[in-house]
Amino acid sequence: MTPEFIKEENAYRLYNEDNEMIAEITYQPQGEYVVADHTFVDPSLRGQGMAGKLLDHLVSEMEQAGKQIKAQCPYVVKKFAEQPEKYGAIDYDNHE
């Protein structure tokens, strides 16, 4: 089952049944690209691949918008480096 991510200002978020935010990925628009700068997953969801689902959702949305993603968030930098075959068409800057 695919989670229902809610688009909010420069973020995609997931809320639980109590309307508490339990996962998010945030980004900052920078012209032709966006900077993925933060990923959060509540401890109750860890180990379920939720951060990856958030990242894949952001990638899909930005591809549809014709925007590149630059990775600043350590999680996103790591995923882009670990899976170049999946994210190879996406730019990333390692700002560590």
DSSP file (Angstrom, degrees, kcal/mol; ACC not computed):
  #  RESIDUE AA STRUCTURE BP1 BP2  ACC     N-H-->O    O-->H-N    N-H-->O    O-->H-N    TCO  KAPPA ALPHA  PHI   PSI    X-CA   Y-CA   Z-CA
    1    1 A M              0   0    0      0, 0.0     0, 0.0     0, 0.0     0, 0.0   0.000 360.0 360.0 360.0 131.9    0.0    0.0    0.0
    2    2 A T        -     0   0    0      1,-0.1     0, 0.0     3,-0.0     0, 0.0  -0.725 360.0-121.2 -87.1 129.4    1.3    3.4   -1.0
    3    3 A P        -     0   0    0      0, 0.0     2,-1.1     0, 0.0    -1,-0.1  -0.294  22.2-116.6 -65.2 154.2    1.1    6.0    1.8
    4    4 A E        -     0   0    0     11,-0.1    11,-0.4     2,-0.0     2,-0.3  -0.790  33.2-162.0 -95.4  96.7   -0.9    9.2    1.0
    5    5 A F        -     0   0    0     -2,-1.1     2,-0.5     9,-0.1     9,-0.2  -0.614   8.9-140.3 -80.9 136.7    1.7   12.0    1.2
    6    6 A I  E     -A   13   0A   0      7,-3.7     7,-2.6    -2,-0.3     2,-0.6  -0.845  10.7-133.5 -99.9 128.4    0.3   15.5    1.6
    7    7 A K  E     +A   12   0A   0     -2,-0.5     2,-0.3     5,-0.2     5,-0.2  -0.719  36.6 163.3 -82.0 120.7    1.9   18.3   -0.4
    8    8 A E  E >   -A   11   0A   0      3,-2.6     3,-2.9    -2,-0.6     0, 0.0  -0.861  56.6 -45.9-130.2 168.2    2.5   21.3    1.9
    9    9 A E  T 3  S-     0   0    0     -2,-0.3     3,-0.1     1,-0.3    -1,-0.0  -0.046 123.5 -24.0 -43.7 108.9    4.7   24.3    1.3
   10   10 A N  T 3  S+     0   0    0      1,-0.2    17,-2.4    16,-0.1     2,-0.3   0.796 126.9  83.1  56.8  34.2    8.1   22.8    0.1
   11   11 A A  E <   -AB   8  26A   0     -3,-2.9    -3,-2.6    15,-0.2     2,-0.4  -0.994  64.0-143.9-158.6 155.6    7.4   19.4    1.7
   12   12 A Y  E     -AB   7  25A   0     13,-2.1    13,-1.9    -2,-0.3     2,-0.3  -1.000  34.6-177.1-119.9 128.4    5.6   16.1    1.4
   13   13 A R  E     -AB   6  24A   0     -7,-2.6    -7,-3.7    -2,-0.4     2,-0.4  -0.880  23.2-147.1-129.7 156.6    4.3   14.8    4.7
   14   14 A L  E     - B   0  23A   0      9,-2.6     8,-3.2    -2,-0.3     9,-1.2  -0.985  17.7-164.1-121.7 133.7    2.5   11.8    6.1
   15   15 A Y  E     - B   0  21A   0     -2,-0.4     6,-0.2   -11,-0.4   -11,-0.1  -0.881  12.1-132.9-117.4 148.7    0.0   12.2    9.0
   16   16 A N    >   -     0   0    0      4,-2.3     3,-2.1    -2,-0.3    -1,-0.0  -0.268  43.7 -85.3 -87.2-177.0   -1.4    9.5   11.3
   17   17 A E  T 3  S+     0   0    0      1,-0.3    -1,-0.1     2,-0.1    -2,-0.0   0.690 130.0  57.5 -65.7 -17.6   -5.0    9.1   12.2
   18   18 A D  T 3  S-     0   0    0      2,-0.1    -1,-0.3     0, 0.0     3,-0.1   0.258 119.3-111.0 -93.0  11.4   -4.6   11.7   15.0
   19   19 A N  S <  S+     0   0    0     -3,-2.1     2,-0.4     1,-0.2    -2,-0.1   0.783  70.8 144.5  63.3  30.2   -3.4   14.3   12.4
   20   20 A E        -     0   0    0      2,-0.0    -4,-2.3     1,-0.0     2,-0.4  -0.846  56.9-115.1 -97.3 134.9    0.2   14.2   13.8
   21   21 A M  E     +B   15   0A   0     -2,-0.4    -6,-0.3    -6,-0.2     3,-0.1  -0.548  40.4 168.8 -70.7 124.9    3.0   14.5   11.3
   22   22 A I  E     +     0   0A   0     -8,-3.2    20,-3.1    -2,-0.4     2,-0.3   0.466  61.5  16.0-119.5  -5.8    4.9   11.2   11.3
   23   23 A A  E     +BC  14  41A   0     -9,-1.2    -9,-2.6    18,-0.2    -1,-0.3  -0.948  63.0 164.8-163.4 146.6    7.1   11.5    8.2
   24   24 A E  E     -BC  13  40A   0     16,-2.6    16,-2.9    -2,-0.3     2,-0.4  -0.991  22.7-158.4-160.0 155.3    8.3   14.3    5.9
   25   25 A I  E     -BC  12  39A   0    -13,-1.9   -13,-2.1    -2,-0.3     2,-0.3  -0.992  23.0-163.7-131.6 132.3   10.8   15.3    3.2
   26   26 A T  E     +BC  11  38A   0     12,-2.7    11,-1.5    -2,-0.4    12,-1.2  -0.814   8.7 179.4-118.0 157.4   11.4   18.9    2.7
   27   27 A Y  E     - C   0  36A   0    -17,-2.4     9,-0.2    -2,-0.3    -2,-0.0  -0.976  21.9-134.9-151.1 159.4   13.0   20.8   -0.2
   28   28 A Q  E     - C   0  35A   0      7,-1.9     7,-2.5    -2,-0.3     2,-0.1  -0.981  26.0-125.6-121.4 121.6   13.9   24.4   -1.2
   29   29 A P  E     + C   0  34A   0      0, 0.0     5,-0.2     0, 0.0     3,-0.1  -0.431  28.0 176.7 -65.4 136.5   13.2   25.6   -4.8
   30   30 A Q  E >   - C   0  33A   0      3,-3.2     3,-0.8     1,-0.2     2,-0.6  -0.486  54.6 -86.5-138.1  63.3   16.2   27.0   -6.5
   31   31 A G  T 3  S+     0   0    0      1,-0.2    -1,-0.2    36,-0.0     0, 0.0  -0.590 114.6  10.4  74.0-114.3   15.1   27.9  -10.0
   32   32 A E  T 3  S+     0   0    0     -2,-0.6    36,-1.6    -3,-0.1     2,-0.3   0.467 133.9  36.6 -80.5  -1.9   15.5   24.9  -12.3
   33   33 A Y  E <   -Cd  30  68A   0     -3,-0.8    -3,-3.2    34,-0.2     2,-0.4  -0.893  69.8-132.9-141.1 171.2   16.1   22.5   -9.4
   34   34 A V  E     -Cd  29  69A   0     34,-2.3    36,-3.1    -2,-0.3     2,-0.7  -0.951  17.4-132.3-124.8 149.5   15.2   21.9   -5.8
   35   35 A V  E     -Cd  28  70A   0     -7,-2.5    -7,-1.9    -2,-0.4     2,-0.8  -0.907  14.1-145.8-102.3 113.5   17.5   21.2   -2.8
   36   36 A A  E     +Cd  27  71A   0     34,-2.4    36,-2.6    -2,-0.7    37,-2.5  -0.707  32.8 163.7 -77.3 110.5   16.3   18.2   -0.8
   37   37 A D  E     +     0   0A   0    -11,-1.5     2,-0.3    -2,-0.8   -10,-0.2   0.518  47.8  24.9-115.7  -6.4   17.3   19.4    2.7
   38   38 A H  E     -C   26   0A   0    -12,-1.2   -12,-2.7    35,-0.1     2,-0.4  -0.948  46.0-175.4-163.0 137.0   15.6   17.3    5.3
   39   39 A T  E     -C   25   0A   0     -2,-0.3     2,-0.4   -14,-0.2   -14,-0.2  -1.000  11.8-179.9-132.7 134.6   14.0   13.9    5.8
   40   40 A F  E     +C   24   0A   0    -16,-2.9   -16,-2.6    -2,-0.4     2,-0.4  -1.000   7.2 179.3-135.7 135.9   12.2   12.8    9.0
   41   41 A V  E     -C   23   0A   0     -2,-0.4   -18,-0.2   -18,-0.2     5,-0.1  -0.990  33.0-118.1-134.6 127.8   10.5    9.5    9.9
   42   42 A D    >>  -     0   0    0    -20,-3.1     3,-2.5    -2,-0.4     4,-0.7  -0.305  28.4-115.4 -59.3 143.1    8.9    8.9   13.3
   43   43 A P  G >4 S+     0   0    0      0, 0.0     3,-0.7     0, 0.0    -1,-0.1   0.793 114.0  66.2 -52.9 -29.3   10.5    6.1   15.3
   44   44 A S  G 34 S+     0   0    0      1,-0.2    -2,-0.1   -22,-0.0   -22,-0.0   0.707 107.2  40.7 -66.2 -18.4    7.3    4.1   15.0
   45   45 A L  G X4>S+     0   0    0     -3,-2.5     3,-1.3   -23,-0.2     5,-0.5   0.476  85.6 122.8-106.5  -5.9    7.8    3.8   11.2
   46   46 A R  T <<5S+     0   0    0     -3,-0.7    -4,-0.0    -4,-0.7     0, 0.0  -0.251  70.3  28.8 -64.0 146.2   11.5    3.2   11.1
   47   47 A G  T 3 5S+     0   0    0      1,-0.0    -1,-0.2     0, 0.0    -3,-0.0   0.484  96.4  94.2  84.6   4.1   12.6    0.0    9.3
   48   48 A Q  T < 5S-     0   0    0     -3,-1.3    -2,-0.1     0, 0.0    -3,-0.0   0.298 100.6-108.9-109.3   6.8    9.6    0.1    7.0
   49   49 A G  T  >5S+     0   0    0     -4,-0.1     4,-1.9     3,-0.1     5,-0.1   0.683  73.0 139.2  77.0  17.3   11.2    1.9    4.1
   50   50 A M  H  >< +     0   0    0     -5,-0.5     4,-2.5     1,-0.2     5,-0.2   0.891  67.9  53.1 -66.0 -39.7    9.3    5.1    4.7
   51   51 A A  H  > S+     0   0    0      1,-0.2     4,-2.5     2,-0.2    -1,-0.2   0.912 109.9  49.9 -61.5 -40.6   12.2    7.4    4.1
   52   52 A G  H  > S+     0   0    0      2,-0.2     4,-2.8     1,-0.2    -1,-0.2   0.881 109.1  51.3 -63.6 -38.9   12.8    5.7    0.7
   53   53 A K  H  X S+     0   0    0     -4,-1.9     4,-2.1     2,-0.2    -2,-0.2   0.897 110.4  49.4 -65.3 -40.3    9.1    6.1   -0.2
   54   54 A L  H  X S+     0   0    0     -4,-2.5     4,-2.6     2,-0.2    -2,-0.2   0.938 112.5  47.6 -61.6 -46.6    9.2    9.8    0.6
   55   55 A L  H  X S+     0   0    0     -4,-2.5     4,-2.8     1,-0.2    -2,-0.2   0.925 111.4  49.8 -62.4 -45.3   12.3   10.2   -1.5
   56   56 A D  H  X S+     0   0    0     -4,-2.8     4,-2.5     1,-0.2    -1,-0.2   0.872 110.4  51.5 -62.3 -36.1   10.8    8.2   -4.4
   57   57 A H  H  X S+     0   0    0     -4,-2.1     4,-2.6     2,-0.2    -2,-0.2   0.934 110.9  47.3 -65.3 -45.9    7.7   10.4   -4.2
   58   58 A L  H  X S+     0   0    0     -4,-2.6     4,-2.7     2,-0.2     5,-0.2   0.931 112.2  50.4 -60.4 -45.2    9.8   13.6   -4.3
   59   59 A V  H  X S+     0   0    0     -4,-2.8     4,-2.4     1,-0.2    -2,-0.2   0.932 112.0  47.5 -58.5 -47.2   11.8   12.2   -7.2
   60   60 A S  H  X S+     0   0    0     -4,-2.5     4,-2.1     1,-0.2    -1,-0.2   0.921 113.2  47.7 -61.2 -45.9    8.6   11.4   -9.1
   61   61 A E  H  X S+     0   0    0     -4,-2.6     4,-1.5     1,-0.2    -1,-0.2   0.899 113.6  46.9 -64.0 -41.3    7.0   14.8   -8.4
   62   62 A M  H  X>S+     0   0    0     -4,-2.7     5,-3.0     2,-0.2     4,-0.5   0.857 109.2  54.2 -72.3 -34.3   10.1   16.7   -9.5
   63   63 A E  H ><5S+     0   0    0     -4,-2.4     3,-1.1    -5,-0.2    -1,-0.2   0.931 108.9  49.4 -61.2 -44.2   10.5   14.6  -12.6
   64   64 A Q  H 3<5S+     0   0    0     -4,-2.1    -2,-0.2     1,-0.3    -1,-0.2   0.837 112.0  48.4 -62.9 -32.7    7.0   15.5  -13.6
   65   65 A A  H 3<5S-     0   0    0     -4,-1.5    -1,-0.3    -5,-0.2    -2,-0.2   0.502 114.5-118.9 -84.8  -5.0    7.7   19.2  -12.9
   66   66 A G  T <<5 +     0   0    0     -3,-1.1     2,-0.4    -4,-0.5    -3,-0.2   0.790  67.6 137.3  73.5  27.7   10.9   19.0  -15.0
   67   67 A K      < -     0   0    0     -5,-3.0    -1,-0.3    -6,-0.1   -34,-0.2  -0.859  48.9-134.5-112.1 143.4   13.2   19.9  -12.0
   68   68 A Q  E     -d   33   0A   0    -36,-1.6   -34,-2.3    -2,-0.4     2,-0.5  -0.484  20.3-132.6 -82.0 160.3   16.5   18.4  -10.9
   69   69 A I  E     -d   34   0A   0    -36,-0.2     2,-0.5    -2,-0.2   -34,-0.2  -0.973  11.6-161.7-118.0 130.8   17.1   17.5   -7.3
   70   70 A K  E     -d   35   0A   0    -36,-3.1   -34,-2.4    -2,-0.5     2,-0.5  -0.956  21.4-134.4-107.5 129.3   20.3   18.5   -5.5
   71   71 A A  E     +d   36   0A   0     -2,-0.5    22,-0.4   -36,-0.2    24,-0.3  -0.713  44.1 146.8 -90.7 125.8   20.8   16.5   -2.3
   72   72 A Q        +     0   0    0    -36,-2.6   -35,-0.2    -2,-0.5    -1,-0.2   0.579  50.7  91.7-120.1 -34.1   21.8   18.2    0.9
   73   73 A C  S  > S-     0   0    0    -37,-2.5     4,-2.7     1,-0.1     5,-0.2  -0.459  80.4-130.1 -62.2 129.7   20.0   16.0    3.4
   74   74 A P  H  > S+     0   0    0      0, 0.0     4,-2.3     0, 0.0     5,-0.2   0.853 106.9  52.9 -53.9 -37.7   22.5   13.3    4.5
   75   75 A Y  H  > S+     0   0    0      2,-0.2     4,-2.5     1,-0.2     5,-0.2   0.940 111.4  44.9 -63.0 -46.6   19.9   10.5    3.9
   76   76 A V  H  > S+     0   0    0      2,-0.2     4,-2.6     1,-0.2     5,-0.2   0.905 112.1  51.9 -66.4 -42.0   19.3   11.7    0.3
   77   77 A V  H  X S+     0   0    0     -4,-2.7     4,-2.1     1,-0.2    -1,-0.2   0.937 111.8  48.1 -56.4 -47.0   23.0   12.1   -0.4
   78   78 A K  H  X S+     0   0    0     -4,-2.3     4,-2.7    -5,-0.2    -2,-0.2   0.924 112.1  47.5 -61.5 -47.1   23.5    8.6    0.8
   79   79 A K  H  X S+     0   0    0     -4,-2.5     4,-2.2     1,-0.2    -1,-0.2   0.903 111.2  50.7 -64.2 -41.6   20.7    7.1   -1.3
   80   80 A F  H  < S+     0   0    0     -4,-2.6    -1,-0.2     1,-0.2     7,-0.2   0.892 114.9  44.2 -63.0 -38.7   21.8    8.9   -4.4
   81   81 A A  H  < S+     0   0    0     -4,-2.1    -2,-0.2    -5,-0.2    -1,-0.2   0.875 115.2  47.7 -73.2 -37.8   25.4    7.6   -3.9
   82   82 A E  H  < S+     0   0    0     -4,-2.7    -2,-0.2     1,-0.2    -1,-0.2   0.807 120.9  34.5 -73.2 -30.8   24.2    4.0   -3.0
   83   83 A Q    >X  +     0   0    0     -4,-2.2     4,-2.6    -5,-0.2     3,-1.0  -0.495  62.2 154.4-126.4  63.2   21.8    3.6   -5.9
   84   84 A P  H 3> S+     0   0    0      0, 0.0     4,-1.3     0, 0.0     6,-0.2   0.813  75.8  60.4 -62.6 -28.0   23.3    5.5   -8.9
   85   85 A E  H 34 S+     0   0    0      2,-0.2     4,-0.1     1,-0.2    -2,-0.1   0.828 113.0  37.4 -67.3 -29.4   21.3    3.2  -11.3
   86   86 A K  H <4 S+     0   0    0     -3,-1.0     3,-0.2     1,-0.1    -1,-0.2   0.855 133.5  24.4 -86.4 -39.5   18.1    4.4   -9.7
   87   87 A Y  H >< S+     0   0    0     -4,-2.6     3,-2.2    -7,-0.2    -2,-0.2   0.181  84.4 118.0-112.7  16.0   19.0    8.0   -9.2
   88   88 A G  T 3< S+     0   0    0     -4,-1.3    -1,-0.1     1,-0.3    -3,-0.1   0.768  73.0  55.6 -58.7 -29.9   21.7    8.4  -11.8
   89   89 A A  T 3  S+     0   0    0     -3,-0.2     2,-0.5    -4,-0.1    -1,-0.3   0.479  93.9  88.8 -82.1  -0.3   19.8   11.1  -13.8
   90   90 A I  S <  S-     0   0    0     -3,-2.2     2,-0.1    -6,-0.2   -20,-0.1  -0.840  74.9-132.5-105.4 132.3   19.5   13.2  -10.7
   91   91 A D        -     0   0    0     -2,-0.5     2,-0.3   -21,-0.0   -20,-0.2  -0.456  26.0-176.5 -74.6 148.1   22.1   15.7   -9.8
   92   92 A Y        -     0   0    0    -22,-0.2     2,-0.5    -2,-0.1   -22,-0.1  -0.973  17.7-157.2-149.2 142.1   23.4   15.8   -6.2
   93   93 A D        -     0   0    0    -22,-0.4     2,-0.9    -2,-0.3   -16,-0.1  -0.956  17.9-140.6-111.4 127.8   25.8   18.0   -4.4
   94   94 A N        +     0   0    0     -2,-0.5   -22,-0.1     1,-0.1   -21,-0.0  -0.795  23.5 176.1 -91.0 107.8   27.4   16.5   -1.3
   95   95 A H              0   0    0     -2,-0.9    -1,-0.1   -24,-0.3   -23,-0.1   0.079 360.0 360.0 -99.7  22.4   27.5   19.4    1.2
   96   96 A E              0   0    0    -23,-0.1    -1,-0.2   -22,-0.0    -2,-0.0   0.505 360.0 360.0 -74.5 360.0   28.9   17.4    4.1
